[in-house]
Amino acid sequence: QSYKALYKPCSLNPSAHSEVQVYPTIAFASAVRGVGAGVARVSRRSRVGAGSLVTGRHLSAFRLRMDAFFKRKDGPSSSGGAGGAPKAARMASSASSGCAAAAAAGPRWSTPRNSMLARLDPASLPNVKIAAFDLDDTLQKTKSGKPGYMVTQIEDFIFWSGEVAGKLRELHADGYKIVLFTNQGGVKGAMAGKRADIVRARIDRFAAEVGVPMQAFAATQKGAEKDPMNYRKPLGGMWAHMMKACNGDVAPDLAQCFYVGDAAGRPKDHADSDKEFASAVGITFYTPEEFFTG
């Protein structure tokens, strides 16, 4: 019995995907759980021949949703009976229940409670280590100098500094899950409107330019009535949603998590909402200057 999955190469090229056939073994299941010594036999349509060995280190680079990774092909299962699922598949399905709606072919967007835009990436796996970031004036700035909420052309958004992309790639290579938490009040409740489309497009473009999996959550409403889940920073509702619905029931290790944002309450800052968000969540806070250029 074989399983089909999407393989994301270590080159960090988001468009370079190919199909692999993975034959389940105890060693393979161990490798997927993060045990570096595990190996599995695979056959792939390019470069790797049938029966080749792939180490657990390389398997960990697949960065797939566990449910997509173990999606069973049609046919009898290895555990006996047409309807039986192998133990590894059952474990993977349970671990990934939070974001099971994410499309296996790539990232997709949803609108929880009509007060948040959520980007779910099947390659962004459950993790205890979360590297979290604000968006405007932290990961991106504008060439025109306009505030982000006034920009109508996504080409106006550029990296905040030359270090941004490389730093995110390093974090991904070090085993961190990259997550964006941003307030985008200009969207309001118009989840299918022009401003919402711009937010989705700029984040998708940013993720493609960086070339690593990432989730993103954008709070769009203000006030208890329109934002009943407290998504908007400095409240911690976006983090709570990520933990409950999009991290596969894996509790983050707060000591290994951090948040980077520009709203730190300094004299030049427009607010302290990023610093207070990190405090509400219980994780370390950095300004962009400290994290990227300090």
Order of alpha helices (4+ residues) and beta strands (2+ residues): beta-beta-alpha-beta-beta-alpha-alpha-alpha-beta-beta-beta-beta-beta-alpha-beta-alpha-beta-alpha-beta-alpha-beta
